[in-house]
Amino acid sequence: MYLSKPEVFSVPIRYINFDILGIEKNDIKKARHHVFIGVILPNQRESRWVRDKEAMEREARLREVNIKIEFNDFNIEKQRIAVEKLISEGVNALIITSIDNGDEASLVDKAKESGIKVIAYDLLIKNSEVDVYISFNIIRVGEFQGRYLTKNVPKGNYILLSGEPSEGLLREGAMTYIQPLIFMREIRVVTDQVVKGWDPDNAFKIVEESLAKSGNRVDAILSPNDAIAGASIKALENQGLAGKVAVTGQDADLAAIQRIIQGTQSMTVLKDSRELGKVAIETAIKLVEGKYIDYNAIKNNGKKDVPSILIEPIAIDKSNLYTTFKETEYYKDGF
């Protein structure tokens, strides 16, 4: 179930009136040194996650709270080890990027048993007792991708790629535009495959095999992110097709922006993870301090309705690339 709320509103999780308790603001600042936030991100391979890490560390310094960041490399065992390690080290808030959408509910339970506040970051943790979900409006990202492809390539052969672990809303958003044209037989799906571990090497093999199977008759590739888009374009280059096939992306990685300028990648989606990381740290502090959490949506994870903070993404192609990055200062040193 997905319920979108038209405006920001607040959910009272707990409220402490520090003035009534006679606590000075300086005392609150000192108390913040006892806020210890543990974070688990997927990897340091993709610039997207490096940017999240840097944003979180910067906000933690500004707020004078302790932070420790671990990486799971899309491996559930590493995820488990990281969660248990952070619990043992005494964190009182945990920000987790889901990679499994299943077994991680038990990890959330372990954290909750220790009195730790848990934030699901980027992907919602299914069937769990998470306190808050923070992400971009993922269904909108998918809509941007699907809308671009069907507008620019309304007929032809498509390769549909999705990442694993999956984000169902990303696929749902894209297929809102693509599926009707499949029913009308305007679009023929050559390949519809999952890219295990979101690994670009796996994506390269899938696209390579798809091109061979179709005799290079491919007109569009629905790629869920920029890393997979880059691998897809390498496979296209090997067949002299780079720039001739529409390819979507997500994350606005520097390499993807350069490919859009060169004309080999069609579009990407900017999700300003500087803002996402900042909001995650702000929210973790509020949870620990028992303050109100502002949220703008509710997402059901199969077990409960989770207060959610969803940040709007921006679709990027050649037409708005320069103006968007000038306005956001996302790449201050240029590209």
C-alpha positions in Angstrom: 0.0 0.0 0.0 1.3 3.4 -0.9 -0.4 6.5 0.4 1.0 9.9 -0.6 0.1 12.9 1.5 -0.3 16.3 -0.2 1.6 18.2 2.4 4.1 17.8 5.2 2.6 16.9 8.6 3.9 15.7 11.9 3.7 12.5 13.9 4.3 12.8 17.6 6.7 10.0 18.6 7.6 11.6 21.9 8.0 15.1 23.1 10.1 16.5 25.9 9.8 20.1 26.9 13.3 21.0 27.9 12.3 24.4 29.2 9.9 22.8 31.7 12.7 20.5 32.8 15.0 23.4 33.3 17.6 22.2 30.9 19.6 24.9 29.2 20.4 24.8 25.5 24.1 24.2 26.3 23.1 21.1 28.2 21.2 19.8 25.2 24.3 20.4 23.1 26.4 18.5 25.6 23.8 15.7 25.6 24.2 15.4 21.9 27.7 14.0 22.4 25.9 10.9 23.7 24.0 10.5 20.4 25.8 7.7 18.6 24.5 7.0 15.1 25.5 3.8 13.3 25.1 3.7 9.5 25.3 0.8 7.0 25.6 1.7 3.3 26.0 -0.6 0.3 29.5 0.2 -0.9 32.1 2.8 -1.7 32.4 1.7 -5.3 29.6 4.0 -6.6 29.9 7.8 -6.2 26.3 7.9 -5.1 27.1 6.1 -1.9 30.3 8.0 -1.3 28.3 11.2 -1.5 25.8 9.9 1.0 28.6 9.0 3.4 30.2 12.4 3.1 26.9 14.2 3.6 26.2 12.1 6.8 29.6 12.7 8.2 29.4 16.4 7.5 26.0 16.8 9.2 27.1 14.7 12.2 30.1 17.0 12.7 27.8 20.1 12.5 25.4 18.6 15.0 28.3 17.4 17.2 27.1 13.8 17.3 29.1 10.6 17.0 28.8 8.5 13.8 30.3 5.2 12.5 29.7 4.0 9.0 30.0 0.4 7.8 29.4 -1.1 4.3 27.6 -4.3 3.4 28.7 -4.8 -0.3 25.2 -6.1 -1.0 26.0 -9.1 1.1 23.4 -10.2 3.7 26.1 -11.8 5.9 28.1 -8.6 6.0 24.9 -6.7 6.8 24.3 -9.0 9.8 27.9 -8.6 11.0 27.7 -4.8 10.6 24.4 -4.5 12.5 25.6 -6.7 15.4 28.9 -4.9 15.6 27.2 -1.5 15.8 24.8 -2.7 18.4 27.7 -4.0 20.5 29.5 -0.7 20.2 26.5 1.1 21.7 24.8 3.1 19.0 21.4 4.5 19.9 20.3 5.1 16.3 20.8 2.9 13.3 20.5 3.9 9.7 20.3 0.8 7.4 20.2 0.5 3.6 18.2 -2.7 2.9 19.8 -5.2 0.5 17.6 -8.2 1.1 14.0 -7.1 1.7 13.4 -10.2 3.8 15.8 -11.5 6.4 16.7 -8.0 7.6 13.6 -7.8 9.7 15.3 -10.0 12.3 18.2 -7.5 12.4 15.8 -4.7 13.0 14.3 -6.8 15.9 17.8 -7.2 17.4 18.3 -3.4 17.3 14.9 -2.7 18.8 15.5 -5.1 21.6 18.5 -3.0 22.6 16.4 0.2 22.6 17.9 1.4 19.3 15.9 3.7 16.9 16.0 2.3 13.4 15.8 4.2 10.1 15.3 2.4 6.8 17.4 4.3 4.3 16.8 4.4 0.5 15.0 1.0 0.5 12.2 0.1 2.9 12.9 -2.9 5.1 10.0 -5.3 4.7 7.9 -6.7 7.6 10.0 -4.9 10.2 9.5 -2.5 13.1 11.5 0.3 11.6 10.7 3.7 13.1 11.1 5.9 10.0 11.7 5.4 6.2 13.8 8.0 4.4 14.3 7.9 0.7 13.7 9.6 -2.6 10.3 9.3 -4.3 11.3 6.1 -6.0 8.1 5.6 -8.0 8.7 9.0 -9.5 12.2 7.9 -10.6 10.7 5.0 -12.4 8.1 7.2 -14.0 10.8 9.6 -15.3 12.6 6.6 -16.9 9.5 5.0 -18.4 8.1 8.4 -19.6 11.4 9.2 -21.3 11.7 5.9 -23.2 8.1 5.8 -24.4 8.1 9.4 -25.5 11.3 9.0 -27.5 11.1 5.4 -28.5 7.3 4.6 -28.6 7.9 1.6 -30.9 10.6 -1.0 -31.0 12.5 -3.7 -29.1 13.2 -3.1 -25.4 15.6 -4.6 -22.9 14.2 -4.3 -19.4 16.7 -4.5 -16.5 16.0 -4.4 -12.8 18.4 -4.5 -9.9 18.4 -7.2 -7.2 17.6 -6.7 -4.4 14.7 -5.0 -6.1 12.9 -1.8 -5.4 9.4 -2.6 -6.7 8.3 1.0 -6.9 11.0 1.8 -9.3 9.8 -0.9 -11.7 6.2 0.0 -11.1 6.8 3.6 -12.0 8.5 2.8 -15.3 6.0 0.1 -16.3 3.1 2.6 -15.9 4.3 4.0 -19.2 5.8 0.9 -20.9 3.2 -1.7 -20.1 0.4 -0.1 -22.1 2.6 -0.1 -25.2 3.5 -3.7 -24.7 -0.2 -4.6 -24.6 -0.7 -2.6 -27.8 2.2 -4.5 -29.4 4.1 -1.3 -30.1 6.9 -2.4 -27.8 8.4 -5.9 -27.9 10.4 -7.0 -24.9 13.6 -8.8 -26.1 14.9 -9.4 -22.5 13.4 -8.8 -19.1 16.1 -9.7 -16.5 17.3 -9.0 -13.0 20.9 -7.8 -12.5 22.0 -9.7 -9.5 23.7 -7.5 -6.8 23.3 -4.5 -9.1 26.6 -5.6 -10.5 27.6 -3.9 -13.8 29.5 -7.0 -14.9 26.3 -9.0 -14.7 24.5 -6.2 -16.6 27.1 -6.3 -19.4 26.7 -10.0 -19.9 22.9 -9.7 -20.0 23.0 -6.9 -22.6 25.7 -8.7 -24.6 23.6 -11.9 -24.8 20.5 -9.9 -25.6 22.1 -8.2 -28.5 23.4 -11.6 -29.8 19.9 -13.1 -29.4 18.1 -10.3 -31.2 20.7 -9.8 -33.9 21.5 -6.3 -32.5 17.9 -5.3 -33.0 17.4 -3.3 -29.8 16.0 0.2 -29.6 15.8 1.0 -25.9 17.2 -0.2 -22.6 15.5 0.4 -19.3 18.4 0.6 -17.0 17.7 1.1 -13.3 20.8 3.1 -12.4 23.9 4.7 -14.0 26.3 1.9 -13.1 24.2 -0.5 -15.0 23.7 2.0 -17.8 27.4 2.3 -18.2 27.8 -1.5 -18.5 25.0 -1.6 -21.0 26.6 1.1 -23.1 29.9 -0.8 -23.1 28.1 -3.8 -24.6 26.4 -1.5 -27.2 29.8 0.0 -28.0 31.2 -3.4 -28.9 28.5 -3.7 -31.5 28.8 -0.1 -32.8 25.4 0.8 -31.3 26.4 3.3 -28.6 24.3 6.5 -29.1 21.8 4.7 -31.3 19.9 3.0 -28.5 18.1 5.0 -25.8 19.4 4.1 -22.3 18.0 5.4 -19.0 19.8 5.8 -15.7 19.6 7.0 -12.1 21.9 8.7 -9.6 23.5 11.4 -11.9 27.0 9.9 -11.5 29.7 12.0 -13.1 30.4 9.3 -15.7 26.7 9.3 -16.6 26.7 13.0 -17.1 29.7 12.8 -19.4 27.9 10.0 -21.3 24.8 12.2 -21.7 27.0 15.0 -23.1 28.6 12.5 -25.5 25.2 11.2 -26.5 25.6 7.6 -25.5 23.3 7.7 -22.4 19.9 9.3 -22.8 19.0 10.4 -19.4 19.5 10.0 -15.7 17.8 11.0 -12.5 19.3 13.4 -10.0 18.7 12.3 -6.4 20.6 14.8 -4.3 22.0 12.5 -1.7 23.5 15.4 0.1 20.0 16.3 1.2 19.1 12.7 1.9 22.1 12.1 4.1 21.5 15.4 6.0 17.8 14.5 6.6 18.8 11.0 7.8 21.1 12.4 10.5 18.6 15.1 11.5 15.9 12.5 11.9 18.1 10.1 13.8 18.9 12.8 16.4 15.2 13.7 16.7 14.4 10.0 17.3 17.0 9.7 20.0 15.9 13.0 21.7 12.2 12.0 21.5 11.2 14.9 19.2 8.6 15.2 16.5 9.4 13.7 13.1 8.0 15.6 10.1 7.0 13.2 7.3 5.2 13.6 4.0 4.1 10.0 3.2 3.2 6.7 4.8 4.6 3.4 3.4 3.3 0.0 4.5 6.2 -2.5 4.8 3.9 -5.5 5.2 3.9 -5.3 9.0 3.1 -1.7 9.8 2.5 1.8 8.3 5.9 3.5 8.5 6.2 7.3 8.7 8.2 8.2 5.6 10.2 11.2 4.4 10.3 11.2 0.6 12.5 13.7 -1.3 11.6 14.5 -4.9 14.1 13.6 -7.7 14.9 15.6 -10.9 15.0 14.1 -14.4 18.1 15.0 -16.3 18.8 14.9 -20.1 20.8 17.1 -22.5 18.0 19.8 -22.5 18.3 20.7 -18.8 21.7 19.3 -17.7 23.7 22.5 -17.5 20.9 24.6 -15.9 20.1 21.9 -13.3 23.7 21.5 -12.1 24.3 25.2 -12.0 21.2 25.7 -9.8 22.0 22.8 -7.5 25.8 23.2 -7.4 25.9 19.4 -7.4 29.1 19.4 -9.4 30.9 22.6 -8.3 34.1 21.7 -10.1 32.3 21.1 -13.4 32.1 17.9 -15.5 
